[in-house]
Amino acid sequence: IIFSLFSNNKAKGGCSMKGLDYTVLILVIIGAINWGLVGFFGLDLVAFLCGSMSIISRIIYAVIGVCGLYAISYCGRIGH
């Protein structure tokens, strides 16, 4: 299933990044929800589930951060 998200979609006229875009969008939303929980309730869900600044939580934060940087490209693709 995951492979099909990132595969080329030749039937619709070329390479499709929709799978990557949706995955990034979901991770950015999860990151935003986590920051909302931190802001409103002082609850860092990632730290709560994985430990404060453990290697797992740092990996999660890094992946979400990279997704946020990738999501900047959405601004250039709006309307295309």
C-alpha positions in Angstrom: 0.0 0.0 0.0 2.7 2.5 0.9 4.6 1.7 -2.3 1.5 2.5 -4.3 1.3 5.9 -2.6 4.7 6.9 -4.0 4.6 5.1 -7.4 4.3 6.8 -10.8 0.8 7.2 -12.0 1.2 6.8 -15.8 -2.5 6.4 -16.5 -3.2 9.9 -15.5 -0.5 11.5 -17.5 2.8 11.3 -15.6 4.4 11.1 -12.2 2.1 11.8 -9.3 3.3 13.0 -5.9 -0.1 12.8 -4.3 0.8 10.0 -2.0 3.8 11.8 -0.6 1.9 15.1 -0.4 -0.9 13.4 1.6 1.6 11.7 3.9 3.4 15.0 4.5 0.1 16.8 5.1 -1.0 14.2 7.7 2.3 14.4 9.6 2.2 18.2 9.5 -1.4 18.1 10.9 -0.3 15.7 13.7 2.6 18.1 14.5 0.2 21.1 14.6 -2.2 19.2 16.9 0.7 18.3 19.2 1.8 22.0 19.4 -1.9 23.0 20.1 -1.9 20.5 23.0 1.4 22.1 24.2 0.0 25.6 23.9 -3.5 25.0 25.4 -2.8 22.3 28.0 1.0 22.0 28.5 0.9 18.4 27.2 3.5 17.3 24.7 2.0 14.1 23.4 5.2 12.9 21.7 7.2 13.4 24.9 4.4 11.7 26.9 4.3 8.7 24.6 8.0 8.3 23.7 9.9 10.0 26.6 11.2 13.5 26.9 13.9 14.0 24.2 14.5 10.3 23.8 16.0 9.2 20.5 12.5 8.1 19.3 10.9 11.5 20.1 13.8 13.3 18.5 13.3 11.3 15.3 9.6 12.1 15.3 10.3 15.8 15.8 12.9 15.7 13.0 10.5 13.9 10.6 7.7 16.3 11.3 10.1 19.2 10.9 11.2 18.0 7.5 7.6 17.5 6.5 6.9 21.1 7.5 9.7 22.3 5.3 8.4 20.1 2.4 4.9 21.5 3.0 6.3 25.0 2.1 6.3 23.8 -1.5 2.5 23.6 -1.4 2.5 27.4 -1.5 4.1 27.3 -5.0 1.7 24.6 -6.2 -1.6 26.1 -5.1 -3.8 26.6 -8.2 -1.8 24.3 -10.5 
